[in-house]
Amino acid sequence: MTDNHLGQYDQEEVWELIYNQFLDVYEKNHSSYKKLKKLHASLKLKFLNLQKEHEVLIKDHSILESSQMTLLYEFYALNKKYFELTDEHNSLKSLHVEV
């Protein structure tokens, strides 16, 4: 009967050790989970801020692209006017030489 009692005592110690190890692993996992949850929230916030910044940059790009096209059309118009004036100048020059 004493052997049975000692066996039961040893078994309780084993279960207590297993329980303590399990509890230690659980606490470490829980701590890691909390850290990961905070990291996830932080990264999500950064991602949302980057999305907003991206939208602003897309709008700015669109405005710049529109301005670029406007300037390009103005350049073509001025270039056309320049060639017209050059032709007119050359024809006046030739008339002046003839006179």
C-alpha positions as CSV (number, residue, x, y, z in Angstrom):
1,M,0.0,0.0,0.0
2,T,2.9,2.3,0.6
3,D,4.2,1.6,-2.9
4,N,0.8,2.5,-4.3
5,H,0.8,5.7,-2.3
6,L,4.3,6.6,-3.5
7,G,3.3,5.9,-7.1
8,Q,0.4,8.2,-6.7
9,Y,2.6,10.9,-5.3
10,D,5.1,10.5,-8.1
11,Q,2.3,10.6,-10.6
12,E,1.0,13.9,-9.1
13,E,4.5,15.4,-9.4
14,V,4.7,14.3,-13.0
15,W,1.3,15.9,-13.7
16,E,2.3,19.0,-11.9
17,L,5.5,19.3,-13.9
18,I,3.6,18.7,-17.2
19,Y,1.0,21.2,-16.2
20,N,3.7,23.8,-15.3
21,Q,5.4,23.2,-18.6
22,F,2.1,23.5,-20.4
23,L,1.4,26.7,-18.6
24,D,4.8,28.1,-19.4
25,V,4.3,27.3,-23.1
26,Y,0.8,28.8,-23.0
27,E,2.1,32.0,-21.5
28,K,4.9,32.3,-24.0
29,N,2.4,31.7,-26.9
30,H,0.0,34.2,-25.5
31,S,2.7,36.8,-25.1
32,S,3.8,36.2,-28.7
33,Y,0.2,36.4,-29.9
34,K,-0.3,39.7,-28.1
35,K,3.0,41.1,-29.7
36,L,1.9,39.8,-33.1
37,K,-1.6,41.4,-32.7
38,K,0.0,44.8,-31.8
39,L,2.4,44.4,-34.8
40,H,-0.6,43.6,-37.0
41,A,-2.5,46.7,-35.9
42,S,0.6,48.8,-36.4
43,L,1.2,47.4,-39.9
44,K,-2.5,47.8,-40.8
45,L,-2.4,51.5,-39.7
46,K,0.8,52.0,-41.8
47,F,-0.8,50.3,-44.7
48,L,-3.9,52.5,-44.5
49,N,-1.7,55.6,-44.4
50,L,0.2,54.4,-47.4
51,Q,-3.1,53.8,-49.2
52,K,-4.2,57.3,-48.5
53,E,-0.8,58.7,-49.6
54,H,-1.0,56.5,-52.8
55,E,-4.5,58.0,-53.6
56,V,-3.1,61.5,-53.2
57,L,-0.1,60.7,-55.4
58,I,-2.4,59.3,-58.1
59,K,-4.5,62.5,-58.0
60,D,-1.3,64.6,-58.2
61,H,0.0,62.4,-61.1
62,S,-3.3,62.9,-62.9
63,I,-3.1,66.7,-62.5
64,L,0.5,66.7,-63.6
65,E,-0.3,64.6,-66.6
66,S,-3.2,66.9,-67.6
67,S,-1.0,69.9,-67.2
68,Q,1.7,68.2,-69.3
69,M,-0.8,67.6,-72.1
70,T,-2.0,71.2,-71.9
71,L,1.6,72.5,-72.1
72,L,2.3,70.1,-75.0
73,Y,-0.7,71.4,-77.0
74,E,0.5,75.0,-76.3
75,F,4.0,74.0,-77.4
76,Y,2.6,72.6,-80.7
77,A,0.5,75.7,-81.3
78,L,3.5,78.0,-80.6
79,N,5.8,75.8,-82.8
80,K,3.2,76.0,-85.6
81,K,3.0,79.8,-85.1
82,Y,6.8,80.0,-85.2
83,F,7.0,78.1,-88.5
84,E,4.3,80.3,-90.0
85,L,6.2,83.5,-88.9
86,T,9.4,82.1,-90.2
87,D,7.8,81.4,-93.5
88,E,6.3,84.9,-93.6
89,H,9.7,86.4,-92.6
90,N,11.5,84.4,-95.4
91,S,8.9,85.5,-98.0
92,L,9.2,89.2,-96.8
93,K,13.0,88.8,-96.9
94,S,12.8,87.5,-100.5
95,L,10.5,90.4,-101.5
96,H,12.9,92.9,-99.9
97,V,15.8,91.4,-101.8
98,E,13.9,91.6,-105.1
99,V,12.9,95.3,-104.5
